[in-house]
Amino acid sequence: MELSSVDKNSLPISLEWFGNNCSRPYLVIGVVGDDSQHPHTWLDNAPHRSFDLLLMYYGQDPDFQCEHCVAVYRRSGAKWQLLRKLSESPVWPRVRQAYKFVMIPDDDVLMSTHVINLAFHVAHRFSLSMAQPSVCRHKDSYSYWHNVYQNTSNALRYTAFVENMAPMFSMDTLERHVLPTLENASIGWGIDFLWPLLLEYPRRGIGIVDAVCMSHPANQSSSGLYNVTHEKGWTAGEEYSFFRDNWNINQTTWDSFGLKEYPTSIVFHAEPLPEGGYELKLPAFCPKTFSLPAVIPCRTVFRIWSLVPWTMLGALLLYVVVLRMKSWKARRWPLTATPRRKLSGHRSLPTKEVYLQLSP
């Protein structure tokens, strides 16, 4: 599926859907430009990932391709406006139906396939509505909010806040609480305070996954995702003020939900890390065995020699079946008591016929 139109300031808008028949339960919707890190880190072990990848590409390369994507949406704009427009496109019903959990990371976030796999696993395992991987404690990794840094003794902390650099949502939360709030969102300053409020600050519904961490470079590109103009001409501060004032995001509201601290500082409860950590064993979401519906959308190369083991197995099974049939016939026609012999005027007859002719 491909849609296109013309944006006067960028490449033509297009949306291509390649398919998602590998039965992966999770989706990463990446907002990427020409300096994105996704091919180098997110897909460092692409064959063993539990997630599909859908890219919203805002860059300027007319030849941009994504080998491992289920879809590519090419359009200029800010992160949350791109997501809003994607959700209004013809492919969105397929996305809504296919995936249980969605992550929407910035393109400068560094995390491996394993980190993403385990973050999804923990968020789904503990039935979270909203989550994020923790931020690595490293001199070159930065977050404004101290509470999102990794605590290595935990698998998960239940919190009242998730930062918008790489939020994760259950599909129900995304549909009911996130997408309806995006009309006035651009880079998202302040909107990450709104979503926990709409969920009514559940004590075990929002969390930071400490079992893994992502790295967020302190020095961000001035030409990247953060250097965009709001469609209404707002500054980042004005965007923040809109969400704060329009939704009464203030201490009075927090007090009404029993929050005695700033939401970014709250930890309701923690799940300890299992002894020995997590050993994540993933099923084969996209097996390389020959299965036409699975192989073609997943771009698995089919080689004729891959059928040799199956051909040998089939021949062995056929041989066993033939032996069983011969054994059954021998029991059905008890010829051992009447030996086969050549009758005068006849050629040697099949065993059954010899038996019938020799019987009195």
Secondary structure by P-SEA (a helix, b strand, c coil): cbbbbbcccccccbbbbccccccccbbbbcccccccccccccccccccccbbbbbbccccccccccccccbbbbbbccaaaaaaaaaaccaaaaaaacccbbbbbcccccccaaaaaaaaaaaaaacccbbbccccccccbbbccccccccccccccccccccccbbbbcaaaaaccccccccccccccccccccccccccccccccccccbbbbbbccccccccccccccccccaaaaaaaaaaaacccaaaaaaacccccccccccccccccccccccccccccccccccccccccccccccccaaaaaaaaaaaaaaaaaaaaaaaaaaccccccccccccccccccaaaaaaaacc
